[in-house]
């Protein structure tokens, strides 16, 4: 155990050193998205790749060896240290956070954030020299973020009255992420697995860069998605429904988990979920259908409507001409596949019947989440971080690779060249086949009895 802890400390020192090194790369130009698509971004992706290898070594140590009680504190202390390194630096890879801050300011002024685009003359009095010039799509796009995210932005704006607004937003996101990490530890307790396995989320380089450094809204999903899984495993159906609703109302993607958290004929779960959706949207309904903001335009801009942003369709299109209805057919088939998987999980797949409930739910969350994310193939790395929540309990090589290697997408975010996304999704498919049909659990995971190794 002492040797394992020493090796963990070595991994942490290497991760921390590389994180600090990442901050020495050229900083973004004022008003320009991230650090651009030049050498600086390439160097960052290379650095993230090395970090991913060190992270994999740390995860292997926890999974292959029995961690001591001290290992948890090394993991949690290391997670805090990694985030503190980047917390005070400006947003490094994305300027999305500036829109969050702006939406918070708009609400603080008593204005519906869905009503005006940032460039509208009605909001001219809010403009400043730091936040406003860095807002992307400021001159044509209404905000896209759902109401739970908007409420968090408003709360951060209050904190921003006593702290610099960028730091306030980062602290808000890291605090929410911290609640999520706590929930993952409790989830591991219920599963009867070592608490130190929270390293699977806590030390992954992606959340460090995307939440503590870039302050992405997905940290809200980490918080409430973790709470939703934890409440479901503890048979707290109402809390699970409420937490899932808030996660969905922060970013719509977690709706993929609804089929595994909801039990057939559980009307209370469905009622709580639906009621919260209505309740959260209610304060913003003055703009009517405008509450969905730039959602439709975003789908077109990201190539989902024409299929160019869907990796499998884009790859197929390299070999043959696709009809105009191909994207709709593809998305319909993906929805049908997810429905079939959801029904199988609802009926408790025979291969899962002997697994403890927490493992059962987390496996289902990985299956639906992994298929959905790979099928839609979002272009930005931070979209994939939430898959690490169930991976703490039911790690799979395919999911760990998909999340950890997702910075490759920075090199080609809209799939105009398929080489880089192929390096992400190609190995993922091969590893997923191994995970699904292999007889042994992937990534060296040993099956533990429900009480074996708990709380260590």
PyMOL commands that set and color helices and strands:
alter all, ss='L'
color gray80, all
select helices_A, chain A and resi 2-22+39-64+69-87+96-108+121-126+132-134+147-159+165-191+195-202+205-213+218-233+237-248+252-261+267-282+285-292+295-301+311-316+326-346+350-352+357-376+381-391+397-404+406-411+418-437+442-444
alter helices_A, ss='H'
color red, helices_A
deselect
rebuild
show_as cartoon
